[in-house]
């Protein structure tokens, strides 16, 4: 059930009332085999702060991506479920993670062979459906790839909505899966130039039923997410800029069946379904103008970081386990004042376990000094990860 939010102060109050239901969640150890450029690594982590240092292209991001994969059953960097994550020249990849969630030990493993389906297991037992795993281990990743949230297509922003809502709402995820399958069916019928109206109506009834629930949950999510996002944008950018999010959907004005009836002939000509919640978008605004047209590099980076920090707070408020926060190269393209504010945010006690990468040791040392909790420092070079003792690899 989503927390009702009218402004960030209200959100904090609600959050404090629920704090007794929160439980820390930590990834204690991870084994990575043949994942991208990492041949083999067995890692032990701090329950607080974990810093990975290294030059670009050495594998820091791949460690974070492997952790993301254990939570979401997919790579953060890939929209397709394929074998691109398997190390070149190897027949398989394998990930294992040992977690503590709500004071209970939990073992997760993922195995993927080229040309075969992935196998995900929890405590040795294989999932029948991967959707059963989503939400168990909430995770938020801040990445340079988030640039696509601003500059990319509506598909990127829909995926952003879906990943957040799905981690808290299994009914939403189920409706999304059913809706997408129905869209695929309708598109296949169109491509085969089928004209049986009854068949179309049967599939469209399924689409309409699922679309209604999805639209309702997305509308509510945008309403509740906005004040949290605004708070974090101001925390990083300072005062003086106004941001907003506008939910764009064909269902804002008409129901799903009316949309499909109005465009059926057009869809037959174009060869696909042109209206529906699969075309939804979020318009990202800065001072009343679309962000993708007016935002500088620094503003766009600030925008995406604020979106991810807000995602963290939203998941934390609606999940019994505090999400793991993955911060990949977050200081690039930001001026000194914004870097300073991000360090302040990350150093607060609001977050649970954090993983952060950077090429600049100075940024990480400052966060370690301010954080005050336990930490683990790792050097990454050519896919090899070494724990650093006293500032040098052990």
C-alpha angles and dihedrals in degrees: 000000000000122000112245109241127187098160137351095262089054089049092053092050092050089046093054091050089055095042092103088064093054119101127189116248121199137178101223101181137359134195116203121189125180094342109154106302095348111100096183135340134167110194136185117201140204114246087228122033128006119183126193118196128189146109122284117285096022098111107268092124091046091061090054091044091053090053089049090050091055089058102037103028090234141069118267088221098052130062093191126073100233142121096270089112092062114101114257112271095013126111098218148008129218134193128187128182132185111206139180110214122174088346091304125117114238130186120201125183133181124193127182129179123191111269094009136094120265120255119215120189133188114202089343096308118114119233115240090208124022089218087072088069099049111105096019093099107026114206137176123199124195109199142163084246087071085084084087090066088068104029101027133083128285088263089073093053093044089053089051091054094043096050092052097044094041093057089062104029120052091179089059092049091050091050090049092052092048093047094050091049090051091050089052090051093050092047091050090052091050093050090050087052092235114175103187103128093197092059091050092049091051093054093040092054088059090048092049095049094050094039092057092057093043093050092048093051093045092050091051092046093054091049092051097038098052100074091047090051092047090053093054094044090055090044091058102030099035124227124315103066126086122208132186141172123222120196111220117196139149086229093062088082107019137024121254098257093052090051093050094046091050094052104033095107092044090049090053090056096045094041101233144061107278101184134051143078089297084075095051120129142181116229109217110212134193118188089340096309131099109270094220091063104038109025121107120223091262093048092048091049090048090048094053094044090052090049090054095045088051089049088055093052092046093051092044091054093050103038130067090224124064108240123245110245119219115192115188118189093324098162098062116114093012127119121238095262093054091046089053092051092048090052088053092051096046092046092058122103092243093096131067122207113000132194116192133178130197141152090219113079091193094067093050094046090053092051091047090051093049097039093065095195132100118297144185122213120202133185116213120200127163093338094313120117121203127184111236119226118193091353096309132086111270 
